[in-house]
Amino acid sequence: MKTINEILNNCTKKDFIVDSLMKSNGLYCLVARPKVGKSLLALQLAHAIATGTIFLGFKVNPSPVLYISTEMDSSQIADRIKKMSLEFNSNFFLIEQESDKKKLNLDDLEEKISEFANINQGKFVIIDMFNGVYINDKFDLYNYQDMAQIVLPKYRKLCSKYGITVLLLHHLNKTNTTLGSTAIDGAVDGIITLKLDNNLKDKIYFNYQSRDYESRDFILKRKENLIFEVVNEEIEELSNELKIFLNYAIKKKEFSFTISEITSTLGLMIQPSVFGKLLNNNLITLEKEGLHITKKRTSNERVYIARYEEPMINY
C-alpha cells in the first residue's frame, strides 16, 4: 500500500520515441485508405527519428530505424526517398520483400530485429504493411480472438523483448474504420488515422488516439516534394451534444426532425431552444463532418432534414 505522495514522488515521465505521440517499447498503428500517403508519412517519420529532427512539430528521440517493406522493393523506396529529398544517414536499415516468397515471415524477421536491436542499438521498427507479414496459416484478420490473442501479442512481445517501438501500417476499410477486427485498434498503444475530406481541398485530416497521450487533430498538406507539413488551420471542436447528434445521424443516414423531437430522442440534457441555436451556429462545421442539414417551415413548426454522406474522396 502506497500513499499518494509516494506515488507522485516515484512517478517519472515515460521515455518516448516521438514526444506526445509514441512511447518507448510501444506498439502503434498508422491507418489510411490506399494512396493517401501512409508510406510517405512513415518514411518522413523514419527520417526524423534516424536524423534526430522534428516530426510534424514533435520532438523525437534519435535512434536507428528499421523499415520492413512487404510491398515496395529497395528501388521503389529509394525513388521515393529521392523525390522527398530525404538525406538518410547510416541509421536507416531496410528489409524488403523477397521475390521468391509470398510474404515475409515474422519468425525470420525476429532474427533481423534482434540483430538490429542488439548490434545496431535500434529502437524503432516500421512494418509496411501489417497484413503483408506471415504469422501462421490459422489466423483470420477479421477474427477478434485471433487478433487479440495470437497476432498482436506477438508484436507486443517483440517490443518488450528487444526494447523497440513498432509502427504497423494498415488499411482503412470501405466504412473508414480499421480493416479487420476491432481488436487491432484495442491492442495497440496508439493509432494514427489519415483521411481525405471533400472540404479540405487536397489536404489530409490527421487524427491521433492513444491510451498514454492526449488526442490530436490537425490538417496536413502534402507538398510537391511529397513531404507532409501541418497546416495552421484549427479544426473546430463540436460540443458533446452535437457529437451525440452526429453519431446518431451517421447511423440513420437520412431523416427529418424538429428540435424538440431530437433533444427528446437523444436524451440531451439541454433545452430545445439552446440546442436549436447550437445546431444552427455549427451547420458549416457539421458539413465538414459529412452532415448536411436543410430547413423548411410548416404551418406549425420548423422541420429539419438531415442527410449524412461520408466525406471521403479520391482513394
N, C-alpha and C positions, 0 to 999 in steps of 0.2 A: 504494500500500500504506500502511495506517494502523495505528498501534499501538492497543491497547485504550484507553489513556489519552486519545489523541486523539479516539477515537470517543465516549467518555464525556464529555469536556470540551465537545465540539461538540453533544452531544445536548440538545435543548431540548424542553420539553413541547409537544405538539401543541395548536394552537388548537382551541377547542371551541364548539359551539352549545349543547349540553347536556352539562355536565361528567360524564364517565364513561359517557355514552351515545352522543353524536353529535359527531363532529369536524367542523371547518370543511371545506368542499368535499367532503363525503361524500355517499354515496348509501345510503339506508336504506329499509326496508320495514316496514309495520305490517300484520299479517295477523290475521284472525279470521273466524269464521262470521258470516253475516248476523244483525243485531240484537244483537250482543254489545256494541257500543259503539265501533267504530273511529272513526267521525266525531266522536263526543262527546269521545273522548280526544284526537283530533287538534286539535279546537277548543280544548280545555283547554291543550294544548301550545302552540298558536299564541298564545293569550292570555299565557301565561307568558313566551314569548320577546319578544312585542311590548311587554310592560309591564315586563320585567326582573324577574319574580317567580319564586319557587321552583316547580319542576315535580316533584311526587311525591317531594319531598325532595332533588332535584338542582338545583344552581345552573345558571343559564343565562347565555349571553352575549347581551344585549339586541340586537335587530335588527328592522327592519321585516319583516313576514311577508306572503307572497303565498299565498292559499288558492285553488286551482283546483278547482272543483267540476264534475264531469261528470254528477251525478245530482240534486243539490238546487239549486233556484234561490235567488235572494237572499232572498226572503220566508221560505222554509223555514229557511235558515241564520240569518236574523235572529230567527226564532221560537225556535230552539234557543239562541241566544246569550242571549235574554231569560230563558228558562227556567233557564239555567245561571247567571244573574246575573253574566255576564262584562262588565266595563266596558272595552271596547277603546279605545285611543287612535288617533291618526291613523297609526299604524304598521301597521295591518291593511288589506290590499288583497284584493279578491275578483274572480275571474273565474268567471262562471257559464256553464253550458251554454246555448247559443243555441237557441231553439225551432225555428228553421228548418234546423238541422243535426243529423245523427245523432250525430256525435262532434266534440269539439274536435280541431283539427289541431295536431300538435306543431310544424310549421313556423310556423304563425301564432302559437302560444304562445311561440315563441322570441323573437319581436319584443317581446312583452309582458314576457317575463322579462328581456330586455336593458334595456328601459326601467326595469323595477323595480330591477335591479342597479345600473345606471349613474346613473340620476337620483335614485331613492329610496334608494340605498345599501343595498338589501335583501340579506340573506344567507341567508334560509330560505324554501323553497318547499314547500308541501304539495299533492300531486296526489291528489284523491279523486274517481274511482278510477283505478287504474293501467290497467285494460283499457278505460276509457272514453275514452282518448286515441288518436286516429287517427295511425298511423305511415305505413303504406302498405297495399296490398291483398295483399301477398305473405306477410307473416309469420304464423306459427302459434304461438299461446300455448303449445301443448304440444310444440313442436319445440325441442330443445336448441340446435341451431345457430342458429335464428332468434333465440332469446332471448339467447344468449351472444355472437353476432357482429353482430346488427343492432339489436335493440331496446334492451337495457340499455346498450350502448356509446353510444347517442345521448344517454341521460340522463347518463351519466358525462361525456360531452363538455360538456354544459351546465354541470355542476358545475365543471369545470376552466376553461371559457371565461369564465364570469361570476362565479366565486368564490362559488358558492352551495352550500348543502346542500339536498338534495332528499329528501323523505319520500314514498314511494309507498304508498297504501292499497290493499290487495288482499285477496282471499278465501282462506280455507282450503277445501279440498275435503271430500268425504264421509269420507275417511280421515284428516282433520285434519292434512294437510300442505298446503303452499302450492299453490294452484291453478295448473296448467300445468306447465311444465318445471322440473326441479330446478335448471336454470341460473339461475333467478331468485334462489334462496337463495344460490348460489355467487357471483353477480355483485355483490351489494350488500355494503356495509361492515358492516352490522348488521341484524338482524331482530328485531322485537318481535312476540311471539305472545300473543294474548289467548284464553283458553279458559274456558268454563263447565264446572263439575265437580259431579257429584252430591253429593260430600262437602263442598263448600264453602258450601252453603246460600245461594244467590244472590250469592255472591262470585265474583270473577273471578281466574283464575290468570294472572299476568304473567310471561312468560319472555323474556329478552333474551340473544341470542347475537351476538358481534362478533369481528372479527379484531384490533381495536385495544384493546378494554377487556374486563375480566373479565365473565363471565356473571352475570346477575342473575335471581333467582327470588323473587317475593313475591306477596302476595294483595291484590287491590283490592276495595273496596266502592263501589258507586255510590249516592250519597246521593239524597235526594228531589229535590234541585235538579239531578240528573244529573251532578254533579261526582264524579270518582273520588278516593278517598283510600286511602292504604296502611293495611292492617290489620296491627296488631302481632301477627301470628302467624307464627312461624318454620316454614318448610317443611322437614320432616325430610329430610336427605340420605341416600340409600341408599349402601351400600358398593359398590365395584366388582363384587364377586361377585354382589350382589343385582341390580345393574343388568344384568349379563350374563344372569342368570336371568330378569329381567323382559322383556328383549328377546326371549329365547327363547320365553317364554310368549305374547307378543304375536303371534308368528308361528304358534305351534301352536294358540292359542285355547283348547283344552281337552285335558288329558292327565293321566295318573297317573304317579307316580314314587315311588321310595324315595330317601332322602338319598344313599346310596352311588351309586345309578344316576345321579342328576342331576349329582353332582360329577364323575363319570367322563365322562358325555356332554358336559358343557360344558367339560371340561378345567380345572376350577377348581383353582388352586394353594392349596388349603385342605383340612384334614382334614374328612372327612364329619361327625364329631361336632361340630366347631366350626361348620360351615355349618348343621347342624341347629339349633343354638342361635341362630345369627344369623337364620335364617329364622323361627323361632318368636317371636323377640323383635320382629320387624318385620312381623307379619301385618296390623296396622292400617294401617301406612304403605303396604304393598303394596295394600291395599284402596282407599286413596285414589287409587292409580295405576290402578285398574281390575282388579287381580288378586285373585281370591277363592280361598282355599285351605281345604279341609276335610281332616280326617284320619280314617282308620279303621285299626284294628289287626287283622291276620290272626293265625293261629297262629304264624307265623314272623317277621313283620316289621310295621312301621308303614308304611302306604301313604298318600300324599298325593294329593289330587285337586285340580288347578288349573284354574280357568276364568277367562278374560280377557274383559272387556266394556269397550268404550270408554266412559270416564266423562264423557260429554257429555250435556247436556240442553237443551231449550227454545231451539232456534235459530229 
